[in-house]
Amino acid sequence: MVLLGFSPLLIASLFVNFVFSRSLIKSVSMKSIVVISGISDYVCCCEPGIDYAEILKKLNAVGYVTNRVWQQICEAKTEVTLNPATAGPGLTVNVDDSLVKFTGVREAEWPSVLGREVFTSGRHYWEVEVGEKGYWAVGVSTHPGEKIIPEKPEEGYWLMRLSARGRKYEAVGKSLFTNPPPSLQDSQPSLLLTLEHKLYKVGMYLNYCKGELSFYNVYDADNRYAMHTFKYNFTEVVYPVFSPGCHDKGPLKITRFD
């Protein structure tokens, strides 16, 4: 590396990262391995003493997203804005259409507002800051006229939500089960989600042509985790949808990308 012109400081830094990452991979528990930075991908590839396939399997099991995959997702960043004309009862949208909160009198459990942007193809990624809120629902919808998300949504909703009654994170949508059993065909099933870290920001990645909507826990700049992916053959116009619930005044805020 010296002959190739690399500085001694750079060589020392790479060596320290290599040794530190190797020791982490060998010693960390299943629960903590998810926080290893992206450099461990390269260590696994070049370190013969480590079972790369097994490490990757464990990372995938807890939803860890590698730097390479995350870069591909971020290439699909889309500026989403709220459409105040679609706001449900009691909702207030701020002047730059990036924030919505409940300020009225409770009339419905999930008053909602749609994004201005509509999707009929391509890949799109956007983020919503949920902060310390106890109630919220985000996702996509094919219902342009509705201003209230039903408690048990019918076909055309793909959502993730948090209910303060038990602090339960749920994936909600008709396509949760490809072939639902008869006992679930007339009701709306939901899937409880278990998270490794508290959720402050939700990332949503829609691959329309591939038929996937994925939700990510964007924990910080270096750690993000896949929480759930809906699979569905999208054929209609899809709208981003947001509900701050009606039980607290905390806002939902759309991230503005640089």
N, C-alpha and C positions, 0 to 999 in steps of 0.2 A: 504493500500500500504506500510505503514511503517512496519507492521508486516511481510509482504512478503519480506522485505529487500530492498525496493526501497529507494534511498537517498532523503532527503528533497529537495535538489536542483532539482532533476529530477521531483519530484512531483510539485514543484512550477512552473517549466517550462511548464509541461503539462497543468497545470491549467490556466496559462496565455495564452497559445495557444488556449485552449478551449474557454475561455471567448472572446478572440480577434476574433477568427473565427466565433463565434456565432453572435457577433455584426456586423461583416462584412456581413454575409449572410442576416441579417435582414435589413441592411441599404443600401447596395450597389445597384446601378442601373443595369438595364439589360445589359448595355454596359460594365460596369466594373466588373461584377460578373465573367467574364471569367478569370480574373487574380488571383482568389482565389487559394491558393496552394492546394496540394493533401490532406492536413489534413482535409479540409472541407468535404471530402467524409465520413470520420469517424464521424465527428460532426453531419452530416445529419443523419447518421444511428442511432445514440444513443440519439439524442436530440428530445424528443417528440413534442416540440413546433414548429418544422420546418417541412414543407411538403417536404420530401426528393424527392418524385417523381416529384414535380413541379420544384425544384431546378435542378435536373438532366435533366429535359426537356429543361430548359433554357440553361444549359451548352451545351447540344447536339445541340441546335439550332444555336449556334455560333461556333460550331466545336471544343469545348474544349475536350481534350483527358485526361482521368484520368491516374493516375500513374500506376494503374494495367494494363490498356490496353497498355500504352506506354512500360511497361516492357516486355510484350509479343511481341510487335513489335521489340524492341531492341534485343530480343533473336534471331532474324533473320538477324542480321547485317552481311553484305557481303562485302568483300573487292573488289571493282570494280576498274579496271585500263583501261586506254584508249589504243586503238589499232591504232598506228600512220599510219599503212598501209591502214586504212579505212578513213583517214582524207580527207575532201573535199578541194576545191580550196581556198588558202589563209590562211589555218589554220596551226598553229604551236603547237605541243605537246611537253611538257618539258621532261627532261631526265628520270624522274621517272614515267612518264605516268599518272600523276594525275592532270594536268592542261592543258587547251587548250585556245588559244586566236586567234583572227583574226589579221594577220599581213600583208596580201597581198593586192591586188587590187580587188575591188569589182567586182565579176562576178555573184554571186547569192545571194539571200536574206538570205537563211538559210543554209550555208555550215555546214556540220555535221561530227561527228566522232563517231564510235561505241565503246562500251566497249569490252574487250577481253572475258569477261565472258558471257556465254550463259545460258539461263534458259529454262528448259523443265519440271520442276516440283518444288515442295517445296515452301518455303517462303523466301523472300529476301528483305533486307532493306539497302538502301544506301543514302548518302546525298551529295548535291552539293552546294557550296557557290557561290552565284550570286552577292553578294555585292551591289555596286551602279550601276551596268550595266543597260542600258536602253533597250537592246535587248538580248534575249536568249530564247532557247527552250530546254526542257529536257523531258525525258520519255522513252518509249520503242518502238521498231520497229521489224517487221518480215522481213525487207528488208536488207539482208547482203551486197548487191552490190551497194546500193545507197550512194552517198557522199553528196547529197543535199536533204534537206527536202522540199517537194513541199509547196508552199504557201497554197494550199488547198489539204492537204494529202489525198490519197486514203486509201482504206482498209489496215490495217496493221500498223497504227501509233496510239499511245495513248500518247498525249503530253500535257504539260502545257507550255505556253510561255508568254513572255512580249514583247509588241511592244511599242517603244518610241513614236510612233505616237498616242498620246492620253493617254499613260501610261496605257494600258489596259492589265490586266491579263486575259488569256483565257485558257479554256480547249478545246482541239482540237482533234477530233477523230470521225470516222464513227459511233462508238457505243454510241455516246452521246444520241441518241434517239433509243429506241428499235424498234419502228415502225414509222419511219419518215413519215411525210405527203408527198404527191406527190410533193409539191413545193420544198422540201428539198432533195429528193432522188437523184437528179443529181448534187447537190452542196455539199460542205463541210461545215456543220454547226459548229459554235463555241459557247461556253458558256462563257459569261463574269463572272468573279469571283470578289466578293467584299471581301476585307480582313480587319480584325480588326486591324492588325499591319503591318508595312512595312515589306517586305519580303527580308531577307538577305541570308537565307539558306533554301533550299528545301529538304525535306525528301521524299523518294519514297519507298513505301512498296508494293511489288508484292506478292500476294498469288495466285500462278499459278493454283493450283488445285481447289481453290474456285472461280477462275475467277474474281479477283479484282486487280486493280492497284490504290492505293491511294496516294495523294499528301498532304504533311504536311508543314505548316509554322513553322519551328523550330526557334521560336523567341529567346529563350535563354534556359538555362539548366532546367528551371522550367515551361516554358510556350510553348506549342505547340498546333497547331490548324489544324484540318482537313479542307482542302480546296475543294477537289473534289475526287470522286471515280468513276473510270470506271468499268463497269461490262461487262465481255466478256468471252465466253467459249474458252479459249486459247487451241490450239491444235498444234501450230507450235513452232519452236525455236524462242525465244524472246531475243533481244539484247538491252541493255541500249544504248540510243542515246543522244548526246549532241550537241547543236549548240550555239556558242557565238554570232551569228548574224554577220553582216558585217559593222556595223555602229559605233562601238567603239572598242578600243584596250583592254578593260577590260577582264580579264580571267574568265573562269568557273573553279572552283577548287573542286575536289572530296575530301571529308573529309576522313582522315585516322583515323580509329578507334584504340583506345588503346587496 
